[in-house]
Amino acid sequence: MTQFDEALRRYYDEQANVYDDMYMRSDLEWRRELEAVTDAMAKALSGRRLLEVACGTGFWTEIVAKVARDIVAIDISEKMLTIARKRKVRSANVEYRRGDAYALAEVSDEFNAGLANFWFSHVPKARIDEFLHGFHKKLGKTAVVFMADNVYVPGIGGQLVTKVGIEDTFKLRKASDGSEYEVLKNYYSSDTLRRLLSPKTSDLKVHEAKYFWWVQYMVP
């Protein structure tokens, strides 16, 4: 586990009990976009056997469980998984496991779809190819993938931090106990997402709104 991975795990361990608050903004446009992400995800993954990477508290798992056939949802944070397991989802079609997004070969199941919401921004740019290769190899050809994440909006989610000689960006965030964390958080435009994903995918669809982006594609 790299220093970035460990810092991210510690932060989300600390924030597990309040993490879902990030979705509960009163901004009407925010809520509408979140509904658009939900609708697109449900349509893309309906009836699929699904591997969800970085499931966190199970916020998205609970939603997609209504339409997916089966879900194996993994996360590196045990505190996040503890909260996820308490959600009211159909236990017959959801299994939560502790797992590493960069070691998906260790997940001993077969899938025809993948979900990675609000994870791609936490992947160091130098490890994007590594993550996508492992994710796609685990899912197999013709699997459908859905991902969503944040668009950069000044003033939301903490102060943006850049560092000389490092291509990644970070957010300075205060945890519920008052401690501060520098969390790796990269932001992408629709053009950049197309450039990154097009060579590795087929049937790519990219959507960029004010607060969120989301993509759907097939593993070639």
Secondary structure, 3 states (H helix, E strand, C coil): CCHHHHHHHHHHHHHHHHHHHHHCCCCHHHHHHHHHHHHHHHHHHCCCEEEECCCCCCHHHHHHCCCCCEEEEEECCHHHHHHHCCCCCCHHHEEEEECCCCCHHHCCCCCCEEEEECCHHHCCHHHHHHHHHHHHHHHCCCCEEEEEEECCCCCCCCEEEEECCEEEEEEEEECCCCCEEEEECCCCCHHHHHHHHHHHCEEEEEEECCCEEEEEEECC
